[in-house]
Amino acid sequence: MAVQSGNAASMLCLRDIYKVYTMGDQEVRALDGLNIDVHEGEFVAIMGPSGSGKSTLMHIIGCLDVPTSGSYKFDGIEVAEMDDYDLARIRNQKIGFVFQGFNLLARTTALENVELPMLYGKRKDRRDRAIYALERVGLGDRLDHRPNELSGGQQQRVAIARALASEPRLILADEPTGNLASLQSEEIMNIFQELNEEGSTIVMVTHEPDIGQHCKRMVHIKDGIVVDDEAVHDRLMARDVLVRMALEREEELKRRAAQLPAAV
C-alpha cells in the first residue's frame, strides 16, 4: 500500500477520518481512521465491496456529510467541522457532481438542467457557460431536448456538462457508468479522460474493475480504511477501446451480410 503523504500540493487531505453511525445499541464504523490525499490533476478511482465505506468517503469528500472525527482539508482549508451553510458554499463553488442516476429534472431541457446549479451562484453568464459545457460533451445539437428525448449516455453527458459549467476544482463521479451499456460507458470514460488530460481533477467511485482501469490511480477501501493505493498499470484508454469496438461491429456486420442468401 502506498498512501500518499500530505503536503502543500494536496488538493484533498484526509487524516484519521472516522464516521460512526449509531444503530440501536450498536455502533457501525463506516470509516475507521482512513487517510488519503488527492493532488491536483489526478484521476482517482475509489473501489471496494458493498459496505466498504467508499460511498461514505465520497459523501465526506463532496461535503455532503462531515466525519465523526478527523481532519479533512480542501485546498488547505479545514472543512471537517464546517456548518451546513459553509459546506453548501464549498459544494457550489468547488465541486461538480456526476451521479449514477443522472439526477436530471424531467420537465426541463438539457440547457436548463445545466444552468440550474449556477442560479444559486448568481452567475450572469450561466447560459453561455451551459452552452459551452454541452458543446464540450458533444451535445451542442441537443440543447432543447428533455431527458426523455435523450439516451442514457446522452443524459449522463448532460450531467457531466452540469458538473463542468461552474468550473469546479474537483469533479466527483459516483458510479457514473453503472446504468450504461458498454459502448456508452466507454464514451463517458473518454470524456472523463479528455477532461483529465485538460487538467481536471477527478475522483470516481466505481465497483467495476474495467472502469477503474481507465483511471490513473486506484484506491481500494475495505472496512473503512485504505488497503491498497497504487498507480494504474496497463491503463485502458477509452478512445482506443472505442476504435476497437467500432472495428468489431464492422466485422460483425460483414459476417452477417455474408450469411444472407444471395439475391435471385
Helices and strands as residue ranges (DSSP letters): E 10-23, E 26-39, E 43-47, H 54-61, E 69-74, E 77-78, H 84-94, E 95-99, H 110-120, H 126-136, G 147-149, H 152-165, E 170-174, H 182-197, E 201-205, H 209-212, E 217-222, E 225-231, H 238-259
